[in-house]
Amino acid sequence: MAPTPATPQEAVRPLEVARPLPPSGNPPAAHRPRGRQAAPLLAAALSMGAYCLGLALYGSYPFGPRSRAVNDLGNQFVPFHARLWDLMHGTTSGDLFFNWSSGYGVPFLADFFTYLMNPLSWLVGLFPRALADLPVFLVTLLSIGLGAALMTVFLGRLHPGSGLLRALLSVGYGLCAWVLNDGFADPMWMWGLVALPMLGIAADWCLRRTRWAAGTLLVALAWAGNFYTAAMATLATALVLVLRLLTASRTAWRDRGAALARAASMALTGILLTAPVLTVTLQAGRSAQPAPEMPYDDPPSLLGQWAQLLPGGPAAASAPNISVGVPGLLLVAVFPFVRALPLRVRLGWYGLAAAVAASFTWEPTILLWHGFALPNGSLYRAAFVLSGILVMISWLALAHHPRPRELAAGAALVALLAWLCRDQAAVGTTTWVLVAGGGTVTLLVLAALAVPHTSRTRTAVTAALTCTVLLGSAYTAWSVTAVRDGIDWFQPKITLAGPSLAARDGLLARADWPRSRTDPGPHEFADNDPLLLGGEGGSYYSSFVPAVTARTLQGLGAGWYMKGRHTLSFEDPVGRALMGVGSYLSPVPQRRALFVPRPARPAPLLTVRRTLPPAVGEEETVFARQERLLGATVYEVPALAPTAGPAPVPDRGGWLLPAARRPGTDPDGAGTTFTAHCTPGSTAFWYAPWFAGEVSGPAGRSTGIGSQDVTANPLRPLGPVPADGTVSVRFLGKGPQHVPRQALGCLSGRKLTAAVNALRARGPAELTTGGHRLTARLHPGSRGSAVLALPAVPGWGCSVDGGPRHAPDSFGGLLAVPLGPGAGRLSCSYLPPGLHTGLAGSAAAALVVAAVAVSGAVRARRRVHRRPARHPAAAPQMRRITPQGPVSGPPPGPGEKGCS
């Protein structure tokens, strides 16, 4: 393309010959070339096509047998989307407010806002439930396409130019390294890829003093889709806006301040429109079990960060994933040498990119990017915003028509970068193929675009660049997927495959809710088995696991992972009876991946107790806690005496076992054996929540994987007590381990049956649940307290015999409702804390947007009716900020103006 003289509005050479641009910087839609109108669609098609091609070459789902359900994709998002399917089709007992299936009953609205508000997630309802993996894949795929399309539009507003070239650079954004390494496993985060260019378009309208109401709706859409990544995108957009204002030439400071004020009001109002998302999740987060502490003490080296600019790096690199492909990298390197750009612009954009990159490796700014809490997992979740900034820089370089000498300088800089990073983990064969092969083709194509050429030559050149982008992006997707799947930790979950579907059928056949629960635990097809399979179990993995739920279940003998952010089902008969579990899944011996439902003897989900005995104290054992809630003594808790192996040392109300296989103490690695005496025929159980090692008893062995606070073992059986009443239990620890003094309990099956029968006699005459409500018809004259097998999470309110609604009490962590002198009916309902406040904020913001939109439309109509007909040349002039500075021109028409 031959360069053309600069226009006063642009002050630079345009990338292609076009009609004169209006003050907004873009031609009217009716006069735009068809290529520009199709450019966003082209970006979407190329990015999605390249991603699918890469997965197909690797044989990954849905193009091959290799599952994508690794990490949170299998543990959270497939199960949560299966739950969304159930809600959309009315096949579950809960609703958006409350989830009866997980954690024996937990709030759900915060989960919905966090994990399922990506509008593309709702496609799951169009597919069969058994194919939930497919719409989850489509969420990622369509987010890639939509993000690339919107970035193409935004780049045209950042600076006018070829739609085709904008589309090709946007493919690098849609398939940036963050998408391939981080975003692929978290469909909720993928909305951030869409939010960044969407917010950029809204900010551009602020620069042009137009479409305030529409921009506010874009902000609301960005924050509603996923507030977590939207906050990151909003911060990045604000930085870009400030930079554009600072580098704009011939712009009055008053105009800059007006643009910033306009943007601030737009952002604040748009965020308020989504206030329930924030207020509900904030309250749920405050009530949630704290995440494990993640100290930031190992930032990547400078070369390690630079290496992430190169494509094709492994997924395990502990650094921000920011690569945007070879064309984007080359043009970012060219940018500082493009003399058509003012020096302040080059310094400003490079300074912004460097500052954002540095902020990812400093703990205070990492906290800022992530909502003032170090994330549990990847510390570089905000890296996509830097990828977006790099694509903006690459477009500004290309839009200003770099000369061959400038391109050569950028190529030399890329070669130097690759050489300096040659020994980094992120640089491998794929990197050299892409940089050497794809980089050479890209350099030649860009050099050809800098000289005049015929239309036929232009077609061939752009086709070569298109093929390079498509094949290079597909090869990168293939390489990153192959490297990641070679890591042992990234083993896919079963999700909705043959074994889990068979288990689901078995559970549904036993369903008896709300008379009893069908628990899909303790086996884990995924960390959220109840959402995946159905039933009403204890397993629950979410950022919003209520602390009450986690601590109550663990205190009663259930296990947990991640310091309680992943709760587990009970594995002992007393725990199952307390939570009303009538059947549960159990593995079939010698049959891999085969699970069948087993019956259990449950207590009712609601029982009436005359008195509620208080806790003994902090030293109360798990056996005593279970008995207090059961209302009967069913355990013997004998004294343990060490009888063989290395002698334990008294420690914190128990014993400290020395490390196994220590010279002179445990030459055979047999561990320490304790002996106790119980009633013959009872069943021995061990409980050492933080023990890691092997535990052997009368009829078998089990493995403890405890780690103080982080991973808790459940209460587990050791086998029947022998005829002589002597129980020997051996603890073989992995390193020094603590064993509680009362780590052994012997359960009487006869006494448990009697206790459960007594509770069943005190159950309700009728119990119904639906959505977020529970109603019980009690036996006439019921007194004392009604105890529900439901963790006492905040938000519940109950009324007795139609009386006022009151918050219930807690009995051992379960809901307890005082009945007074006598009651016949109990009604309880759950309301998410923070919902009313959020709805009030949304209503106020909606009124503001409506008022602004109506007043703007009225003023525009009055201007049209009052304005005398005049020649276009005599139209009044109006100053507006453009990316190149203030320009004069006619005011915007009624369809363009939102609020001045």
ABEGO torsion letter per residue (X at the ends): XBBBBBBAAAGBBBABBBBBBBAAGBBBAAABBAAAAAAAAAAAAAAAAAAAAAAAAAGBOAABABBABBEAAAAAAAAAAAAAAAAAAGABABBAABBAABGGEBBAAAAAAAAAABAAAAAAAABBAAAAAAAAAAAAAAAAAAAAAAAAAAAAAABBEBAAAAAAAAAAAAABAAAAAAAAABAAAAAAAAAAAAAAAAAAAAAAGBGAAAAAAAAAAAAAABAAAAAAAAAAAAAAAAAAAAABBGBBAAAAAAAAAAAAAAAAAAAAAAAAAAAAAAAAAAABBBBBBBBBABBBBAAAAAAAABBGBBAABBBBBABAEAAAAAAAAAAAABAABBAAAAAAAAAAAAAAAAAAABAAAAAAAAGGBBBBEBAAAAAAAAAAAAAAAAAAAAAAGBBAAAAAAAAAAAAAAAAAAAABAABBAAAAAAAAAAAAAAAAAAAAAABBBBAAAAAAAAAAAAAAAAAAAAAAAAAAAAAAAABAABBBBAEBBAAAAAAAAAAAAABAOAABBBBAOABBABABAAAAAEEBBABBBBAABBAAAAAAAAAAGBBBBGGGABBBBBABAAAAAAAGBABBBBBBBGBBGBBBBBBBBBBBABBBBABBBBBAEAABBAAAAAAAAAGBBABBBBBBBBABEBBBBBBGGBBBBBBBGBBGABAAGAEBBBBBBBBBGBBBBBBBAABBEBBBBAAEBBBBABBBGABBBBBBBAEBBBAAGBBBBBBBBBEBBBBBABABBBBBAAAAAAAAAAAAAABBABBBBBEABBBBBBBBGBBEBBBBBBBBBBGBBBBBGGBBBBBBBBBGGBBBBBAEAEBABBBBBBBBBGAAAAAAAAAAAAAAAAAAAAAAAAAAAAAAAABBBBBAAABBBBBBBBAAEBBBEBBBBAAABABX
